[in-house]
């Protein structure tokens, strides 16, 4: 029996996935998590083999949770199940340690097959992503995704300025934006990163390699 954790902040998604998985004889949902911290804790507590991981979750982003799981529960296979299919997000998830990546809306049988495969050490990607991943590796690219894939390119540039200790006016001068526009973007960045203030965002950004030029 393969023990599975479902991590998603939407109850209806968790309920639907549980119904699909528990209709099988070999998969058992041992816990549900509504945020990234709960996901990590559940995997460690139950010593699960596979977790289905949403990305946009409160408190701890799914990519950060995946990275933490690789450290504290390396035997747990993470399959990302999300609506995001842009290259930056896909490859950031892989770099964090995900062994599978499926898009929400995938057929229930595909999800079941992916869990079974991941439990035996296989790497799994949805059909719409498999060729892109193969091409990406075929070009010999290094497995490095952009930090904070939940941010837009503009927001990432602004966060880089925040991490460098620049004021809103200085960031605005550098990016040809008004200080008010920068301030509004900083507010969005704090919300997306689930941090309390500018200082916490700066610390997190510098840990990811921003603000060092």
LOBAVO-519632 format. One record per atom (N, C-alpha, C, O): residue in three letters; z, x, y. Coordinates in steps of 0.05 Angstrom, whole numbers, padded with zeros to 5 digits, always signed. Layout:
residues N
ALAZXY ...
end
This chain:
residues 213
UNK+00000+00017-00024 UNK+00000+00000+00000 UNK+00000+00018+00025 UNK+00018+00035+00028 UNK-00019+00014+00042 UNK-00022+00030+00067 UNK-00006+00016+00089 UNK-00012-00007+00096 UNK+00013+00031+00101 UNK+00029+00020+00123 UNK+00014+00024+00149 UNK+00004+00046+00155 UNK+00012+00003+00165 UNK-00003+00003+00190 UNK+00014-00007+00213 UNK+00030-00025+00210 UNK+00010+00005+00236 UNK+00022-00005+00261 UNK-00001-00014+00279 UNK-00022-00001+00281 UNK+00003-00037+00292 UNK-00016-00048+00312 UNK-00005-00044+00339 UNK+00017-00055+00345 UNK-00018-00029+00357 UNK-00009-00024+00384 UNK-00029-00037+00404 UNK-00051-00027+00407 UNK-00020-00058+00417 UNK-00036-00072+00437 UNK-00018-00089+00454 UNK+00000-00101+00443 UNK-00023-00090+00480 UNK-00005-00105+00497 UNK-00012-00134+00499 UNK+00001-00149+00514 UNK-00033-00143+00485 UNK-00041-00171+00485 UNK-00032-00185+00458 UNK-00042-00178+00437 UNK-00014-00204+00460 UNK-00004-00217+00435 UNK-00026-00229+00418 UNK-00025-00227+00393 UNK-00046-00241+00430 UNK-00067-00254+00414 UNK-00083-00234+00399 UNK-00092-00240+00377 UNK-00086-00210+00409 UNK-00100-00189+00395 UNK-00084-00180+00371 UNK-00094-00177+00349 UNK-00058-00175+00376 UNK-00041-00167+00354 UNK-00040-00188+00332 UNK-00041-00181+00308 UNK-00038-00213+00340 UNK-00036-00235+00320 UNK-00062-00236+00303 UNK-00061-00239+00279 UNK-00085-00233+00317 UNK-00110-00234+00302 UNK-00113-00211+00283 UNK-00122-00215+00260 UNK-00106-00187+00292 UNK-00108-00164+00274 UNK-00089-00166+00251 UNK-00096-00159+00228 UNK-00065-00175+00256 UNK-00046-00178+00234 UNK-00056-00197+00213 UNK-00054-00192+00189 UNK-00068-00220+00222 UNK-00078-00239+00203 UNK-00100-00227+00186 UNK-00101-00232+00162 UNK-00118-00212+00198 UNK-00140-00199+00183 UNK-00129-00179+00163 UNK-00138-00179+00140 UNK-00111-00162+00172 UNK-00101-00140+00154 UNK-00084-00151+00132 UNK-00086-00141+00109 UNK-00067-00170+00137 UNK-00049-00180+00116 UNK-00062-00199+00097 UNK-00050-00209+00078 UNK-00088-00204+00101 UNK-00103-00220+00082 UNK-00113-00202+00059 UNK-00124-00211+00039 UNK-00109-00176+00063 UNK-00117-00157+00042 UNK-00093-00151+00024 UNK-00070-00158+00030 UNK-00098-00138+00001 UNK-00076-00132-00018 UNK-00065-00104-00014 UNK-00043-00098-00024 UNK-00079-00087+00001 UNK-00071-00059+00002 UNK-00063-00050+00030 UNK-00055-00027+00033 UNK-00063-00068+00050 UNK-00055-00060+00077 UNK-00031-00077+00085 UNK-00030-00101+00080 UNK-00011-00064+00097 UNK+00013-00078+00105 UNK+00020-00070+00134 UNK+00025-00047+00140 UNK+00022-00090+00152 UNK+00030-00085+00179 UNK+00060-00083+00180 UNK+00074-00103+00177 UNK+00070-00059+00186 UNK+00099-00055+00185 UNK+00112-00058+00213 UNK+00136-00061+00215 UNK+00095-00057+00234 UNK+00106-00060+00261 UNK+00084-00065+00281 UNK+00060-00059+00276 UNK+00091-00077+00303 UNK+00073-00081+00326 UNK+00085-00067+00350 UNK+00110-00066+00353 UNK+00068-00057+00368 UNK+00077-00044+00392 UNK+00062-00055+00416 UNK+00038-00060+00414 UNK+00077-00058+00438 UNK+00064-00069+00462 UNK+00059-00048+00483 UNK+00047-00054+00504 UNK+00068-00024+00479 UNK+00062-00002+00497 UNK+00061+00025+00482 UNK+00068+00025+00458 UNK+00053+00046+00496 UNK+00050+00071+00483 UNK+00075+00083+00471 UNK+00075+00095+00450 UNK+00097+00080+00486 UNK+00123+00090+00476 UNK+00131+00076+00450 UNK+00140+00089+00431 UNK+00128+00050+00450 UNK+00135+00035+00426 UNK+00117+00043+00402 UNK+00126+00044+00379 UNK+00092+00049+00408 UNK+00074+00057+00387 UNK+00083+00083+00374 UNK+00084+00085+00349 UNK+00090+00102+00390 UNK+00099+00128+00379 UNK+00125+00124+00363 UNK+00128+00134+00341 UNK+00144+00109+00374 UNK+00169+00105+00361 UNK+00166+00091+00334 UNK+00179+00098+00315 UNK+00148+00071+00334 UNK+00144+00055+00309 UNK+00132+00073+00287 UNK+00139+00071+00264 UNK+00113+00090+00294 UNK+00101+00108+00274 UNK+00121+00128+00263 UNK+00120+00133+00239 UNK+00138+00138+00280 UNK+00158+00157+00270 UNK+00179+00143+00253 UNK+00186+00153+00232 UNK+00187+00120+00262 UNK+00208+00105+00247 UNK+00199+00096+00220 UNK+00214+00098+00200 UNK+00174+00086+00218 UNK+00164+00075+00193 UNK+00147+00094+00177 UNK+00139+00087+00155 UNK+00143+00118+00188 UNK+00126+00138+00174 UNK+00100+00126+00165 UNK+00092+00128+00141 UNK+00086+00114+00184 UNK+00061+00099+00177 UNK+00038+00118+00172 UNK+00038+00141+00182 UNK+00019+00108+00158 UNK-00005+00124+00152 UNK-00027+00120+00173 UNK-00042+00139+00179 UNK-00029+00096+00184 UNK-00051+00090+00203 UNK-00040+00073+00226 UNK-00024+00055+00221 UNK-00048+00079+00251 UNK-00042+00061+00273 UNK-00068+00053+00287 UNK-00086+00070+00291 UNK-00071+00028+00293 UNK-00092+00018+00310 UNK-00083+00019+00339 UNK-00064+00005+00346 UNK-00095+00035+00355 UNK-00085+00041+00382 UNK-00103+00031+00404 UNK-00126+00040+00407 UNK-00093+00012+00420 UNK-00107+00004+00445 UNK-00103+00027+00465 UNK-00085+00044+00462 UNK-00119+00028+00486 UNK-00117+00049+00505 UNK-00102+00041+00530 UNK-00083+00054+00539 UNK-00111+00019+00543 UNK-00098+00010+00567 UNK-00073-00006+00561 UNK-00073-00030+00559 UNK-00051+00009+00558 UNK-00025-00004+00553 UNK-00004+00005+00573 UNK-00007+00026+00585 UNK+00017-00011+00577 UNK+00038-00004+00597 UNK+00053+00021+00589 UNK+00054+00028+00565 UNK+00066+00033+00608 UNK+00085+00055+00605 UNK+00072+00081+00595 UNK+00077+00102+00607 UNK+00057+00080+00574 UNK+00044+00105+00564 UNK+00015+00098+00554 UNK+00012+00081+00536 UNK-00004+00110+00567 UNK-00032+00105+00560 UNK-00037+00112+00531 UNK-00025+00130+00520 UNK-00056+00098+00518 UNK-00061+00102+00490 UNK-00070+00130+00483 UNK-00064+00141+00462 UNK-00085+00143+00501 UNK-00093+00171+00496 UNK-00068+00190+00497 UNK-00066+00208+00480 UNK-00050+00185+00516 UNK-00026+00201+00516 UNK-00009+00196+00491 UNK+00003+00214+00481 UNK-00008+00171+00483 UNK+00007+00164+00458 UNK-00005+00177+00434 UNK+00009+00187+00416 UNK-00031+00178+00433 UNK-00045+00191+00411 UNK-00039+00221+00410 UNK-00034+00233+00389 UNK-00039+00233+00434 UNK-00032+00262+00435 UNK-00003+00267+00426 UNK+00002+00286+00413 UNK+00015+00249+00434 UNK+00043+00252+00426 UNK+00046+00248+00396 UNK+00062+00262+00384 UNK+00031+00230+00385 UNK+00033+00225+00356 UNK+00024+00250+00340 UNK+00035+00256+00320 UNK+00003+00263+00350 UNK-00006+00287+00337 UNK+00016+00308+00335 UNK+00017+00324+00317 UNK+00034+00307+00355 UNK+00056+00327+00356 UNK+00079+00318+00338 UNK+00090+00334+00323 UNK+00087+00292+00341 UNK+00112+00284+00327 UNK+00107+00270+00300 UNK+00126+00268+00284 UNK+00083+00261+00295 UNK+00077+00247+00270 UNK+00049+00255+00261 UNK+00031+00238+00260 UNK+00044+00280+00255 UNK+00017+00290+00248 UNK+00004+00277+00224 UNK-00020+00279+00221 UNK+00020+00265+00207 UNK+00009+00252+00183 UNK-00001+00224+00189 UNK-00013+00211+00172 UNK+00004+00214+00213 UNK-00006+00187+00221 UNK-00034+00189+00232 UNK-00039+00205+00251 UNK-00053+00174+00220 UNK-00080+00174+00230 UNK-00084+00153+00252 UNK-00077+00130+00247 UNK-00094+00161+00275 UNK-00097+00143+00297 UNK-00126+00133+00299 UNK-00145+00149+00301 UNK-00130+00107+00298 UNK-00156+00095+00303 UNK-00154+00080+00329 UNK-00139+00061+00332 UNK-00170+00088+00348 UNK-00171+00075+00374 UNK-00187+00049+00371 UNK-00209+00049+00360 UNK-00176+00027+00382 UNK-00190+00001+00382 UNK-00189-00009+00410 UNK-00168-00018+00420 UNK-00212-00008+00424 UNK-00212-00013+00453 UNK-00239-00025+00461 UNK-00257-00027+00445 UNK-00240-00033+00486 UNK-00265-00044+00497 UNK-00281-00023+00512 UNK-00303-00028+00520 UNK-00269+00001+00516 UNK-00282+00022+00531 UNK-00299+00040+00513 UNK-00290+00050+00492 UNK-00324+00043+00521 UNK-00342+00059+00504 UNK-00357+00081+00520 UNK-00376+00092+00510 UNK-00347+00088+00544 UNK-00359+00109+00559 UNK-00352+00136+00546 UNK-00332+00139+00533 UNK-00370+00156+00550 UNK-00367+00181+00536 UNK-00340+00195+00543 UNK-00327+00206+00525 UNK-00332+00194+00569 UNK-00308+00208+00577 UNK-00284+00197+00561 UNK-00267+00213+00551 UNK-00282+00171+00558 UNK-00260+00159+00543 UNK-00261+00165+00513 UNK-00241+00172+00501 UNK-00285+00162+00502 UNK-00288+00168+00473 UNK-00279+00196+00466 UNK-00264+00200+00448 UNK-00289+00215+00481 UNK-00284+00243+00474 UNK-00256+00252+00483 UNK-00245+00271+00471 UNK-00245+00239+00503 UNK-00217+00245+00510 UNK-00199+00236+00487 UNK-00179+00249+00481 UNK-00205+00213+00475 UNK-00189+00203+00452 UNK-00191+00221+00428 UNK-00171+00227+00415 UNK-00216+00231+00423 UNK-00219+00250+00401 UNK-00204+00276+00406 UNK-00191+00286+00388 UNK-00206+00285+00431 UNK-00192+00310+00438 UNK-00162+00306+00435 UNK-00147+00325+00428 UNK-00152+00282+00439 UNK-00123+00277+00437 UNK-00114+00275+00408 UNK-00090+00277+00402 UNK-00133+00272+00390 UNK-00126+00271+00361 UNK-00134+00246+00346 UNK-00128+00244+00322 UNK-00148+00228+00359 UNK-00157+00204+00344 UNK-00177+00211+00323 UNK-00195+00228+00327 UNK-00175+00198+00299 UNK-00193+00203+00277 UNK-00214+00181+00275 UNK-00232+00182+00258 UNK-00211+00161+00292 UNK-00230+00138+00291 UNK-00231+00125+00318 UNK-00212+00127+00334 UNK-00253+00111+00323 UNK-00257+00098+00349 UNK-00274+00073+00344 UNK-00298+00075+00336 UNK-00262+00050+00347 UNK-00276+00024+00344 UNK-00275+00008+00370 UNK-00256+00011+00385 UNK-00295-00008+00374 UNK-00295-00025+00397 UNK-00284-00053+00390 UNK-00289-00063+00368 UNK-00269-00064+00408 UNK-00258-00091+00404 UNK-00282-00110+00400 UNK-00302-00108+00414 UNK-00279-00128+00382 UNK-00302-00145+00375 UNK-00314-00137+00349 UNK-00332-00150+00339 UNK-00305-00114+00339 UNK-00315-00104+00313 UNK-00308-00125+00291 UNK-00288-00138+00293 UNK-00325-00127+00272 UNK-00320-00145+00249 UNK-00294-00137+00235 UNK-00288-00113+00232 UNK-00279-00157+00225 UNK-00254-00152+00212 UNK-00258-00133+00188 UNK-00241-00117+00182 UNK-00279-00136+00173 UNK-00285-00119+00150 UNK-00289-00090+00159 UNK-00281-00072+00144 UNK-00300-00086+00182 UNK-00304-00059+00192 UNK-00277-00046+00199 UNK-00273-00023+00193 UNK-00259-00062+00210 UNK-00232-00052+00217 UNK-00217-00044+00191 UNK-00205-00023+00189 UNK-00219-00062+00171 UNK-00206-00057+00145 UNK-00217-00031+00133 UNK-00202-00014+00123 UNK-00244-00029+00132 UNK-00256-00005+00121 UNK-00248+00020+00135 UNK-00244+00041+00123 UNK-00246+00018+00162 UNK-00239+00041+00178 UNK-00210+00050+00171 UNK-00205+00074+00169 UNK-00192+00031+00168 UNK-00164+00038+00162 UNK-00163+00052+00134 UNK-00149+00072+00131 UNK-00177+00040+00115 UNK-00177+00052+00088 UNK-00188+00080+00088 UNK-00178+00098+00075 UNK-00209+00084+00104 UNK-00221+00111+00105 UNK-00203+00131+00119 UNK-00199+00153+00110 UNK-00191+00122+00142 UNK-00173+00140+00156 UNK-00149+00148+00139 UNK-00139+00170+00141 UNK-00139+00129+00123 UNK-00116+00134+00106 UNK-00122+00156+00085 UNK-00103+00168+00074 UNK-00147+00160+00079 UNK-00155+00181+00059 UNK-00165+00206+00073 UNK-00176+00224+00060 UNK-00161+00208+00099 UNK-00168+00232+00113 UNK-00196+00233+00125 UNK-00205+00254+00134 UNK-00210+00210+00124 UNK-00238+00210+00135 UNK-00237+00204+00165 UNK-00218+00193+00176 UNK-00259+00212+00178 UNK-00262+00206+00207 UNK-00281+00183+00209 UNK-00302+00182+00196 UNK-00274+00163+00226 UNK-00289+00138+00227 UNK-00297+00131+00256 UNK-00280+00132+00274 UNK-00322+00123+00259 UNK-00331+00113+00285 UNK-00348+00088+00281 UNK-00362+00086+00261 UNK-00346+00070+00300 UNK-00362+00046+00298 UNK-00392+00053+00299 UNK-00399+00074+00309 UNK-00408+00035+00289 UNK-00437+00041+00287 UNK-00450+00047+00313 UNK-00469+00062+00315 UNK-00440+00034+00335 UNK-00452+00038+00361 UNK-00444+00065+00373 UNK-00457+00074+00392 UNK-00424+00078+00362 UNK-00415+00104+00373 UNK-00422+00127+00355 UNK-00422+00150+00365 UNK-00426+00122+00330 UNK-00430+00144+00311 UNK-00452+00164+00319 UNK-00448+00188+00317 UNK-00475+00153+00327 UNK-00497+00171+00334 UNK-00491+00187+00358 UNK-00499+00210+00360 UNK-00478+00174+00378 UNK-00471+00189+00402 UNK-00452+00212+00396 UNK-00455+00234+00407 UNK-00432+00207+00379 UNK-00413+00228+00371 UNK-00428+00250+00356 UNK-00423+00274+00361 UNK-00446+00243+00339 UNK-00461+00263+00324 UNK-00478+00280+00343 UNK-00479+00305+00340 UNK-00491+00267+00362 UNK-00507+00282+00381 UNK-00490+00300+00398 UNK-00498+00323+00404 UNK-00467+00290+00405 UNK-00448+00306+00422 UNK-00440+00332+00408 UNK-00441+00353+00420 UNK-00432+00330+00382 UNK-00425+00353+00367 UNK-00449+00371+00362 UNK-00447+00395+00361 UNK-00473+00358+00358 UNK-00497+00373+00352 UNK-00506+00391+00375 UNK-00519+00411+00371 UNK-00498+00383+00400 UNK-00505+00400+00423 UNK-00485+00423+00426 UNK-00488+00440+00444 UNK-00465+00424+00408 UNK-00447+00447+00408 UNK-00427+00446+00431 UNK-00417+00466+00439 UNK-00422+00422+00442 UNK-00403+00420+00464 UNK-00375+00424+00455 UNK-00368+00417+00432 UNK-00358+00435+00472 UNK-00330+00438+00465 UNK-00316+00411+00467 UNK-00324+00394+00483 UNK-00296+00408+00451 UNK-00282+00382+00449 UNK-00261+00380+00472 UNK-00237+00382+00467 UNK-00271+00376+00496 UNK-00254+00374+00519 UNK-00263+00350+00536 UNK-00285+00350+00546 UNK-00246+00331+00539 UNK-00252+00308+00555 UNK-00240+00310+00583 UNK-00222+00327+00587 UNK-00249+00295+00601 UNK-00237+00295+00628 UNK-00209+00284+00626 UNK-00204+00266+00611 UNK-00190+00295+00642 UNK-00163+00284+00642 UNK-00163+00257+00655 UNK-00180+00251+00672 UNK-00145+00240+00646 UNK-00141+00213+00657 UNK-00167+00197+00657 UNK-00177+00189+00678 UNK-00178+00191+00634 UNK-00203+00176+00632 UNK-00201+00147+00644 UNK-00221+00135+00649 UNK-00176+00138+00648 UNK-00173+00111+00659 UNK-00180+00111+00689 UNK-00183+00090+00701 UNK-00182+00135+00701 UNK-00189+00137+00730 UNK-00219+00139+00734 UNK-00233+00150+00717 UNK-00228+00130+00757 UNK-00256+00135+00764 UNK-00259+00164+00774 UNK-00239+00177+00778 UNK-00283+00173+00776 UNK-00288+00200+00785 UNK-00276+00204+00813 UNK-00264+00225+00819 UNK-00279+00185+00831 UNK-00267+00186+00858 UNK-00237+00188+00857 UNK-00225+00204+00871 UNK-00225+00171+00840 UNK-00196+00172+00838 UNK-00186+00198+00827 UNK-00165+00209+00835 UNK-00201+00210+00808 UNK-00194+00236+00797 UNK-00195+00258+00818 UNK-00178+00276+00819 UNK-00215+00256+00836 UNK-00218+00275+00858 UNK-00194+00273+00877 UNK-00183+00293+00886 UNK-00186+00249+00883 UNK-00163+00244+00901 UNK-00138+00254+00888 UNK-00121+00266+00901 UNK-00134+00248+00862 UNK-00111+00258+00848 UNK-00109+00288+00848 UNK-00088+00300+00850 UNK-00132+00301+00845 UNK-00134+00330+00847 UNK-00123+00340+00873 UNK-00108+00360+00874 UNK-00130+00326+00895 UNK-00119+00333+00921 UNK-00089+00329+00923 UNK-00075+00345+00935 UNK-00080+00307+00912 UNK-00051+00301+00912 UNK-00036+00323+00897 UNK-00016+00333+00906 UNK-00047+00331+00874 UNK-00035+00352+00858 UNK-00034+00379+00873 UNK-00017+00396+00868 UNK-00054+00383+00890 UNK-00055+00408+00906 UNK-00037+00407+00930 UNK-00035+00427+00945 UNK-00023+00384+00934 UNK-00005+00382+00956 UNK-00017+00374+00983 UNK-00005+00378+01004 UNK-00042+00364+00982 UNK-00055+00356+01007 UNK-00046+00329+01016 UNK-00038+00312+01000 UNK-00046+00325+01042 UNK-00040+00299+01054 UNK-00064+00280+01051 UNK-00086+00289+01044 UNK-00060+00254+01056 UNK-00082+00235+01055 UNK-00104+00243+01074 UNK-00128+00241+01068 UNK-00096+00252+01098 UNK-00116+00260+01118 UNK-00132+00284+01109 UNK-00156+00285+01112 UNK-00118+00304+01096 UNK-00132+00328+01087 UNK-00151+00321+01063 UNK-00173+00332+01061 UNK-00142+00303+01046 UNK-00159+00295+01024 UNK-00183+00280+01035 UNK-00206+00284+01026 UNK-00178+00263+01055 UNK-00200+00248+01067 UNK-00221+00266+01080 UNK-00245+00261+01077 UNK-00212+00286+01094 UNK-00230+00305+01106 UNK-00247+00319+01085 UNK-00271+00324+01090 UNK-00235+00326+01063 UNK-00249+00340+01042 UNK-00270+00323+01028 UNK-00291+00332+01021 UNK-00263+00296+01025 UNK-00281+00278+01010 UNK-00296+00259+01029 UNK-00310+00242+01019 UNK-00294+00263+01055 UNK-00307+00246+01074 UNK-00299+00217+01072 UNK-00315+00199+01071 UNK-00273+00213+01070 UNK-00261+00186+01068 UNK-00240+00183+01090 UNK-00229+00203+01099 UNK-00235+00158+01097 UNK-00214+00154+01117 UNK-00186+00156+01103 UNK-00184+00152+01079 UNK-00166+00164+01118 UNK-00139+00166+01106 UNK-00130+00139+01094 UNK-00116+00139+01073 UNK-00138+00117+01105 UNK-00131+00091+01094 UNK-00143+00086+01067 UNK-00131+00076+01049 UNK-00169+00094+01064 UNK-00183+00092+01039 UNK-00169+00109+01018 UNK-00165+00101+00995 UNK-00161+00133+01026 UNK-00147+00151+01007 UNK-00121+00139+00999 UNK-00114+00139+00975 UNK-00106+00128+01018 UNK-00080+00115+01012 UNK-00083+00092+00993 UNK-00067+00089+00974 UNK-00104+00076+00997 UNK-00109+00053+00978 UNK-00115+00063+00950 UNK-00105+00052+00930 UNK-00130+00085+00949 UNK-00137+00096+00922 UNK-00112+00108+00909 UNK-00109+00106+00885 UNK-00095+00121+00925 UNK-00070+00132+00913 UNK-00053+00110+00901 UNK-00041+00113+00880 UNK-00052+00087+00914 UNK-00037+00064+00904 UNK-00048+00056+00877 UNK-00033+00050+00858 UNK-00075+00054+00875 UNK-00088+00047+00849 UNK-00082+00068+00828 UNK-00078+00062+00804 UNK-00082+00093+00836 UNK-00077+00115+00817 UNK-00049+00113+00806 UNK-00045+00116+00781 UNK-00029+00109+00823 UNK-00002+00106+00814 UNK+00001+00084+00794 UNK+00015+00086+00774 UNK-00013+00062+00799 UNK-00011+00039+00781 UNK-00024+00045+00754 UNK-00013+00039+00733 UNK-00047+00058+00755 UNK-00061+00064+00730 UNK-00047+00085+00713 UNK-00047+00084+00688 UNK-00034+00104+00726 UNK-00019+00125+00712 UNK+00009+00116+00704 UNK+00023+00130+00690 UNK+00017+00092+00713 UNK+00044+00082+00707 UNK+00066+00101+00717 UNK+00085+00106+00702 UNK+00062+00111+00741 UNK+00083+00129+00753 UNK+00094+00116+00778 UNK+00082+00098+00790 UNK+00118+00125+00785 UNK+00133+00111+00807 UNK+00124+00120+00835 UNK+00125+00104+00853 UNK+00116+00145+00837 UNK+00111+00155+00864 UNK+00091+00178+00864 UNK+00082+00187+00842 UNK+00085+00187+00888 UNK+00065+00209+00891 UNK+00074+00234+00877 UNK+00057+00249+00865 UNK+00099+00240+00879 UNK+00110+00265+00867 UNK+00106+00265+00837 UNK+00099+00285+00825 UNK+00112+00242+00824 UNK+00109+00240+00795 UNK+00080+00242+00787 UNK+00073+00255+00767 UNK+00062+00230+00803 UNK+00034+00232+00798 UNK+00024+00261+00800 UNK+00008+00270+00784 UNK+00034+00275+00820 UNK+00027+00303+00824 UNK+00035+00320+00801 UNK+00020+00337+00791 UNK+00060+00316+00791 UNK+00070+00331+00768 UNK+00053+00326+00743 UNK+00045+00345+00729 UNK+00047+00301+00738 UNK+00031+00294+00715 UNK+00003+00306+00717 UNK-00008+00315+00697 UNK-00009+00305+00741 UNK-00035+00316+00745 UNK-00036+00346+00742 UNK-00055+00357+00730 UNK-00016+00360+00752 UNK-00016+00389+00749 UNK-00012+00397+00719 UNK-00023+00417+00711 UNK+00003+00382+00704 UNK+00006+00387+00676 UNK-00020+00384+00661 UNK-00025+00397+00641 UNK-00038+00367+00672 UNK-00065+00363+00660 UNK-00086+00383+00671 UNK-00109+00382+00663 UNK-00077+00401+00689 UNK-00095+00422+00699 UNK-00108+00416+00726 UNK-00125+00432+00734 UNK-00100+00395+00739 UNK-00111+00388+00765 UNK-00095+00403+00787 UNK-00073+00411+00783 UNK-00108+00404+00811 UNK-00094+00415+00834 UNK-00089+00445+00834 UNK-00071+00454+00848 UNK-00104+00460+00819 UNK-00099+00488+00816 UNK-00120+00506+00829 UNK-00118+00531+00828 UNK-00140+00494+00841 UNK-00161+00510+00854 UNK-00153+00518+00882 UNK-00168+00532+00896 
end
